[in-house]
Amino acid sequence: MHRSAPRLTRILACAAVPVMLVVAGCSSDSDGKKDGASSSSAAPDATKTEVAVAPAKFAELPDPCKSITAKTVKSLVPSAKNKSGTRGKSSDTAARGGCSWNGLDDNGVKGSQYRWLDVGFTRFASDQALGSGADRAQADYTKQVAKAQAAEGAKKLATAPAPAGSIGEVATTVTYDLTKTGEDFKYATVVARTGNVVVTVNYNGAGYAGAKAPSASDILKGAEKAAKEAVASVAAANDAGQSSGSPKPAGSASTKASAKASSKSSAKTSAKTSASVKKTG
């Protein structure tokens, strides 16, 4: 009897060991699951990224006084005071610019014809907080159309969309009559958007000293012709900028060539260093 008691004690002690291990193991698994759950719940916040806005299509604006050809200027403003145009003031020519022409074509006893033409450009850059250049330009395009429609004293106001793709990506024409200096003027405004640039062309005219006022259709056609040239000049200015050595994007041929040359130079330096080590050794 005295021998069986110690034996029973040993058996009970051995049986208790696995139970302790199992409890410890369960405790460890439970903590691990809690940690895992905590990590997974925090993960979405850590990996959340902001979607980048689309890059602006155009980085340059054309010279406004050269955006409309001399031939077109001569046909629309026959007796322009300054055939090269009068440049508008701008504190940032990369973002906005303008030019105007005006003149009185005096025909003696037959009267005189007055014409005014101006073109304006506004470029919008893409901004993470404000949106893409194209979206910002579209918002300004809408404002410019509304501004043209709100001309004080306008009569026979008419607004119409230009045929899709005929003048930039989207364009609107606004025409109206306006009486000033005792004469009847015909006005036409074309507002167009191409990429992240808004182009606005104004053209108007009147007859003086008994001369007839120009027809509304002729004034509109003139404005549309000038607008098409102005819009085309935006793309031309950016194509010229790229071909004249403007900074090329990463991954371009010149960048790759530079990286290759740098790699060769590093290899030569490494080889010389190894040779020097061998000699000294």
PyMOL commands that set and color helices and strands:
alter all, ss='L'
color gray80, all
select helices_A, chain A and resi 4-47+64-66+70-76+108-110+133-149+216-243+253-280
alter helices_A, ss='H'
color red, helices_A
select strands_A, chain A and resi 86-87+96-106+112-123+155-161+170-180+183-194+197-208
alter strands_A, ss='S'
color yellow, strands_A
deselect
rebuild
show_as cartoon
